[in-house]
Amino acid sequence: MQVTRSLFDDVMVPNYAPSAVIPVKGSGSRVWDQNGQEFIDFAGGIAVNCLGHCHPALVTALKEQSEKLWHLSNVMTNEPALRLAKKMTDATFADKVYFANSGAEANEAALKLARRYALDVYGADKTGIIAFNKGFHGRTFFTVTVGGQAAYSDGFGPKPADISHCDYNDLAAFEALINDKTCAVMMEPLQGEGGIISPTPEFVQAVRELCTKHNALLIFDEVQTGVGRTGDLYAYQGLATTPDILTTAKALGGGFPIGAMITTKDIAEHLKVGTHGSTYGGNPLACAVAEAAFDTVNTPEVLAGVKEREQMFRDGLANINAKYNVFSEVRGKGLLLGAVLNTDYAGRARDFLVASTEQGLMSLVAGMDVIRFTPSLVIPKEDIIEGLARFEKAVAHVVNG
Ligand SMILES: Cc1ncc(COP(=O)(O)O)c(C=O)c1O
């Protein structure tokens, strides 16, 4: 059967609008399409492929596990899941892990746990959830409602209730919302989809203090920031602020679908037998690959390498900007970076993305004004140099029309 992009329009539900390119092979940070055209990958499957494509450690883990055991469901546990959970708890504030299959599912579990914890400990009135405008937490109905973009949650009937939003980094607005009926605050410790927006350290610390004061659980959604992306294993570790619940997905499996919610023993206790679950959560294949990814990323060399690569991106983008004057700033942390278009190019992020693809570079946008880069954490330095050279050509193409 010949597979073409037009087949997508024939057979797929039209909720996505994929590029005309159909990749068929990847190795490290290079990808090839059906016609053999090569791309440098600065997108990493939206911050997922933390070790690039087909990293040998992940391929070995997948192959070995695929010849042992694929699936059991949670009527039995399995060795890869328990090994991974032990490593995650050893490396973080958490004592307990719940495995899911995606970021949205991990967040769904976190929100349900927060509501149940508040019900058990403080009674039926404590149901308020506060989240932030421009936040993104997934596409289940609960998570999309908690996410701060009405465009994604409108039009599906009555929404889960008692959820309110304020602007990120607006402490006065947050203080006005939180009270003793708040059961949880969900935030990204660096907003990704919303435009690569870092919190101020004072804001994060004040949110933590106010959550503690009002007995509200602080949930950090680290689906995009987690597993080395910002140069720390988890972003909270670089913010000197510890959440009560943390969710992680994307890079956790390095490209194999897996998500997790992690928390302390006292909170975890409230998700009792039968309260929540998933057929695939903790699947041995997913956990074996994630264990290999976790082991590979959680080393001083890889984490320090993220910071070195961040500097290469910042220097390269500054050079491009000195020639073409298209960005007002480059923001973000580690390898979660956003080049913000200045007023002359406002709203045109997609034009830069399309021009980049034409030059053999895969990149992303975060809204209409930000070009987003989330490459492999171990992208070879020569691929950064070559990718930035291709990006410069794309910028020249947009600027010169
Ligand atoms: C911060 C954050 N949370 C949750 C999600 C949802 O993850 P998934 O698409 O795996 O459900 C995303 C995806 O972009 C994300 O960036």
The ligand as an SDF file (V2000), in Angstrom:
LIG
                    3D

 16 16  0  0  0  0  0  0  0  0999 V2000
    2.7100   20.6670   30.7270 C   0  0  0  0  0  0  0  0  0  0  0  0
    1.9130   19.6120   30.0110 C   0  0  0  0  0  0  0  0  0  0  0  0
    1.0240   18.8780   30.6860 N   0  0  0  0  0  0  0  0  0  0  0  0
    0.3150   17.9110   30.1000 C   0  0  0  0  0  0  0  0  0  0  0  0
    0.4390   17.6520   28.7600 C   0  0  0  0  0  0  0  0  0  0  0  0
   -0.3880   16.5670   28.1370 C   0  0  0  0  0  0  0  0  0  0  0  0
    0.3960   15.4470   27.8970 O   0  0  0  0  0  0  0  0  0  0  0  0
   -0.1490   14.3010   26.9190 P   0  0  0  0  0  0  0  0  0  0  0  0
   -0.2720   14.9120   25.5720 O   0  0  0  0  0  0  0  0  0  0  0  0
    0.9030   13.2170   27.0130 O   0  0  0  0  0  0  0  0  0  0  0  0
   -1.4580   13.8590   27.4680 O   0  0  0  0  0  0  0  0  0  0  0  0
    1.3480   18.3930   27.9980 C   0  0  0  0  0  0  0  0  0  0  0  0
    1.4820   18.1530   26.5520 C   0  0  0  0  0  0  0  0  0  0  0  0
    1.9300   18.9870   25.7960 O   0  0  0  0  0  0  0  0  0  0  0  0
    2.1120   19.4050   28.6350 C   0  0  0  0  0  0  0  0  0  0  0  0
    2.9860   20.1490   27.9660 O   0  0  0  0  0  0  0  0  0  0  0  0
  1  2  1  0
  2  3  1  0
  2 15  2  0
  3  4  2  0
  4  5  1  0
  5  6  1  0
  5 12  2  0
  6  7  1  0
  7  8  1  0
  8  9  2  0
  8 10  1  0
  8 11  1  0
 12 13  1  0
 12 15  1  0
 13 14  2  0
 15 16  1  0
M  END
$$$$
